[in-house]
Amino acid sequence: MIQCLIIEDELAAQEILQSYILKTPFIKCLGVYESGLDIPLEILSSIDILFLDIQLPELNGISFLRTLQNPPKVIVTTAFSNYAVEAFEEAVLDYLVKPFSYERFFKAITRFRDQYMIPQKELDSQLFLYADKTIYNINVYDILYIKAEVDYVKIITSEQQIMILDSLRNWVEKLANFNFLQIHRSYIINLNKFTKVYGNSVYIEDFALPIGKTYKNRFLSIIKNDQ
């Protein structure tokens, strides 16, 4: 479970963030503060991530961040886009410009979870996907293949198809330690699920997927070595 804090002085913005956190099953808010100066250091040192506004009373968010010797991971939440460069110089993980959607929030916190909360030796096969105002809980090993759809990717299992805002490149990285392989600029497949190769197509159950020319030799080499 991800433990977080919110530093935000506007009540409406506090309520939106809290509502987003409440509907996300793997994150818990330990407190909401209007200023970083109000937070006990023992609480600040116990959290995994901080949602930090920039325009705050007494001391702005970036200035507060600079006072910390061992700052937590930070996602900035602000109405001002012009602080982005300054914020990323302080190694913030993401920069959410208000008003941001739950989908954008979910993408940011999921990226943090995947990068920092799951040790590489204990990779979690459980995935939370947000689409159509719904959070889906699926197992990575149930995925048959993934298809790029312009600014989206479609996750296909035997039971369902889920379209989410993301890039295929992110999923190549996300699945690097599982038995998945990119076979085309638009497709990643689960190598445990393919049934046959015929010509320039790979069959995943009843789905015939194209093999791209630049991917074919690597794909054939991998499946031959697995036999």
Secondary structure, 3 states (H helix, E strand, C coil): CEEEEEECCCHHHHHHHHHHHHCCCCEEEEEEECCHHHCCHHHHCCCCEEEECCCCCCCCHHHHHHCCCCCCEEEEEECCHHHHHHHHHCCCCEEEECCCCHHHHHHHHHHHHHHHHCCHHHCCCEEEEEECCEEEEEEHHHEEEEEEECCEEEEEECCCEEEEECCHHHHHHHCCCCCEEEEECCEEEECCCEEEEECCEEEECCEEEECCHHHHHHHHHHHHHHC
